[in-house]
Amino acid sequence: MGTSFELSAESRNDMGKGASRRLRRTGKVPAVIYGGDAEPQSLSLVHNELMHRLQDEAFYSHILTVTIDGKPVQAVLRDLQRHPARPVILHADLQRVSANEKMHLRVPLRFIGADVSPGVKTAGGLFIHELNEVDVECLPANLPEFIAVDVTAMNVGDHLHLSDLIMPAGVDLVELHRGEGHDLAVAHIEPPRTGGEEVAEAAETPASP
């Protein structure tokens, strides 16, 4: 986890919809942090700072340092409520993390070598990925920025599933612990469409009067 993210926050006691609206008018975002050994705590975040952090995809799958009234707390982003029409964050949920407790978090997949795989480069097939991210379980210290998926050896007709992924040490895939039927498809290479198929399809399509 080479990248680090920090957020500044203030505790708040003024609750309710009216208080949240007043808070947003001052450029702040109402939020809550929960989990760990402490009680849930209502916070306010700086809207522009949060929006800036959200531009980095890694922010969603990283442990954050949230400084609350000057005291740093380790947490992860659990949920965001966005305005349906404007680029505005309405509310944020954060969860505290403990160094000794395993956590669940969705981590992005990063596919490597699709353009040079035999199925694409030699056979002209089409690389398709069914998943963009996976749910992992691990200790905070083992949380990866992404899961690298090497597909350089894939041929036309090959399929990749969760059980085929090479996971970092100490990181488990949550779906595979849920039993049979949860070894989800991750990616495959479809055969190229030939000119003959396109001609046949055109012949089957009735001409317009």
C-alpha positions as CSV (number, residue, x, y, z in Angstrom):
1,M,0.0,0.0,0.0
2,G,2.3,2.7,-1.2
3,T,-0.3,5.4,-1.6
4,S,-1.7,7.1,1.5
5,F,-4.8,9.2,2.0
6,E,-5.7,11.7,4.7
7,L,-8.9,13.4,5.6
8,S,-9.6,16.1,8.1
9,A,-12.8,15.9,10.1
10,E,-14.5,17.6,13.0
11,S,-16.9,16.0,15.5
12,R,-20.4,17.5,15.5
13,N,-23.4,17.4,17.8
14,D,-25.9,19.3,15.8
15,M,-28.1,16.5,14.3
16,G,-31.1,16.3,11.9
17,K,-31.9,17.2,8.4
18,G,-31.9,20.9,9.0
19,A,-28.5,20.7,10.6
20,S,-27.2,18.7,7.7
21,R,-28.4,21.3,5.2
22,R,-26.8,24.1,7.1
23,L,-23.6,22.2,7.3
24,R,-23.6,21.6,3.5
25,R,-24.1,25.3,2.9
26,T,-20.8,26.0,4.7
27,G,-18.9,23.6,2.3
28,K,-18.9,20.6,4.7
29,V,-20.3,17.0,4.4
30,P,-22.1,15.3,7.2
31,A,-20.6,11.9,7.9
32,V,-20.5,9.1,10.5
33,I,-17.7,6.8,11.6
34,Y,-18.4,3.6,13.4
35,G,-16.9,0.2,14.2
36,G,-14.1,-0.9,16.4
37,D,-14.3,-0.5,20.2
38,A,-15.8,3.1,20.1
39,E,-19.4,4.3,19.7
40,P,-20.5,5.7,16.3
41,Q,-19.5,9.4,16.0
42,S,-21.0,12.1,13.8
43,L,-18.5,14.1,11.8
44,S,-18.2,16.8,9.3
45,L,-15.8,16.6,6.4
46,V,-14.5,19.3,4.0
47,H,-16.5,18.8,0.8
48,N,-13.8,20.0,-1.6
49,E,-11.1,17.8,0.1
50,L,-13.3,14.8,-0.1
51,M,-14.2,15.4,-3.8
52,H,-10.5,15.7,-4.6
53,R,-9.7,12.4,-2.9
54,L,-12.5,10.7,-4.7
55,Q,-10.9,11.4,-8.1
56,D,-8.3,8.8,-7.3
57,E,-9.7,5.2,-7.7
58,A,-7.4,3.9,-5.1
59,F,-9.1,6.0,-2.4
60,Y,-12.1,3.6,-2.4
61,S,-9.9,0.6,-1.5
62,H,-7.4,2.1,0.9
63,I,-7.1,2.5,4.6
64,L,-7.5,6.2,5.3
65,T,-6.1,8.4,8.0
66,V,-9.0,10.5,9.3
67,T,-7.9,13.2,11.6
68,I,-10.8,13.9,14.0
69,D,-10.3,17.0,16.1
70,G,-6.6,16.6,15.8
71,K,-6.6,12.8,16.6
72,P,-5.7,10.4,13.7
73,V,-8.0,7.4,13.2
74,Q,-7.6,4.6,10.7
75,A,-10.7,3.9,8.7
76,V,-12.1,2.8,5.3
77,L,-14.8,4.4,3.2
78,R,-18.0,2.3,3.4
79,D,-20.7,4.3,1.7
80,L,-21.3,7.6,-0.1
81,Q,-24.6,9.4,-0.7
82,R,-24.4,11.6,-3.8
83,H,-26.8,14.2,-5.1
84,P,-28.8,12.7,-8.0
85,A,-28.2,15.7,-10.4
86,R,-25.2,17.7,-9.1
87,P,-21.6,16.8,-8.3
88,V,-22.2,17.0,-4.6
89,I,-21.6,14.5,-1.8
90,L,-24.5,14.5,0.7
91,H,-23.2,12.0,3.3
92,A,-20.3,9.7,3.9
93,D,-20.0,6.5,6.0
94,L,-16.6,5.5,7.4
95,Q,-15.6,2.4,9.4
96,R,-12.8,2.2,11.8
97,V,-10.2,-0.5,11.3
98,S,-8.1,-2.4,13.8
99,A,-4.7,-3.7,13.1
100,N,-5.6,-7.1,14.6
101,E,-9.0,-7.6,13.0
102,K,-9.6,-8.9,9.5
103,M,-11.7,-6.6,7.3
104,H,-13.7,-6.9,4.1
105,L,-13.2,-4.4,1.3
106,R,-13.7,-4.3,-2.5
107,V,-10.4,-4.1,-4.4
108,P,-10.0,-3.4,-8.1
109,L,-8.7,-5.9,-10.6
110,R,-5.9,-4.8,-12.9
111,F,-5.7,-6.9,-16.1
112,I,-2.2,-7.3,-17.6
113,G,-1.2,-8.4,-21.1
114,A,-4.6,-8.8,-22.8
115,D,-3.3,-7.0,-26.0
116,V,-0.4,-9.4,-26.3
117,S,-2.2,-12.6,-25.4
118,P,-2.3,-15.3,-28.2
119,G,-6.1,-15.1,-28.3
120,V,-6.1,-11.4,-29.0
121,K,-2.8,-10.7,-30.8
122,T,-2.6,-13.8,-32.9
123,A,-6.2,-15.1,-33.3
124,G,-7.9,-11.7,-33.3
125,G,-10.3,-12.6,-30.5
126,L,-12.0,-10.1,-28.1
127,F,-10.9,-9.9,-24.5
128,I,-13.9,-9.6,-22.2
129,H,-13.8,-9.1,-18.4
130,E,-16.9,-9.8,-16.3
131,L,-15.6,-8.3,-13.0
132,N,-13.9,-5.0,-12.3
133,E,-13.3,-5.6,-8.6
134,V,-13.5,-8.3,-5.9
135,D,-14.4,-8.6,-2.3
136,V,-11.4,-9.5,-0.2
137,E,-10.8,-10.4,3.5
138,C,-7.4,-9.6,5.1
139,L,-5.7,-7.7,7.9
140,P,-5.3,-4.0,7.3
141,A,-1.5,-4.4,6.9
142,N,-2.1,-6.9,4.0
143,L,-4.7,-4.8,2.1
144,P,-3.5,-4.6,-1.6
145,E,-4.1,-1.5,-3.8
146,F,-5.3,-3.9,-6.6
147,I,-5.2,-7.5,-7.7
148,A,-3.0,-8.1,-10.7
149,V,-4.5,-10.5,-13.2
150,D,-2.0,-11.7,-15.8
151,V,-3.8,-12.8,-18.9
152,T,-0.9,-12.9,-21.4
153,A,-1.2,-16.6,-21.9
154,M,-5.0,-16.7,-22.6
155,N,-6.2,-18.1,-25.9
156,V,-9.6,-17.9,-27.7
157,G,-12.1,-19.8,-25.6
158,D,-10.2,-19.6,-22.4
159,H,-12.1,-18.6,-19.3
160,L,-10.7,-17.2,-16.0
161,H,-12.4,-17.7,-12.7
162,L,-11.9,-16.4,-9.2
163,S,-10.1,-19.6,-8.2
164,D,-7.5,-18.9,-11.0
165,L,-6.4,-15.6,-9.5
166,I,-3.1,-15.4,-7.7
167,M,-3.8,-13.6,-4.4
168,P,-1.2,-11.7,-2.3
169,A,-0.1,-13.4,0.9
170,G,-2.7,-13.0,3.7
171,V,-5.5,-12.0,1.3
172,D,-8.6,-14.2,0.7
173,L,-11.4,-14.0,-1.8
174,V,-14.7,-13.8,0.1
175,E,-16.8,-15.3,-2.6
176,L,-14.8,-18.6,-2.6
177,H,-15.7,-19.1,1.1
178,R,-19.4,-19.1,0.3
179,G,-19.5,-22.5,-1.2
180,E,-20.2,-24.2,-4.6
181,G,-21.4,-21.9,-7.3
182,H,-19.5,-18.9,-6.1
183,D,-16.4,-19.4,-8.3
184,L,-17.4,-16.4,-10.5
185,A,-16.2,-15.9,-14.0
186,V,-13.6,-13.1,-14.2
187,A,-12.6,-12.9,-17.9
188,H,-12.6,-14.8,-21.2
189,I,-11.6,-14.3,-24.8
190,E,-14.3,-14.6,-27.5
191,P,-13.5,-15.8,-31.0
192,P,-13.3,-13.2,-33.7
193,R,-16.3,-12.6,-35.9
194,T,-15.6,-13.8,-39.5
195,G,-16.7,-12.2,-42.7
196,G,-18.8,-15.2,-43.5
197,E,-20.8,-14.9,-40.3
198,E,-21.5,-11.2,-41.1
199,V,-22.7,-12.1,-44.6
200,A,-24.9,-14.9,-43.2
201,E,-26.5,-12.5,-40.7
202,A,-27.0,-9.9,-43.5
203,A,-28.8,-12.5,-45.6
204,E,-31.1,-13.5,-42.8
205,T,-32.1,-9.9,-42.2
206,P,-35.1,-9.0,-44.4
207,A,-34.6,-6.1,-46.7
208,S,-36.6,-2.9,-46.1
209,P,-39.5,-2.4,-48.6
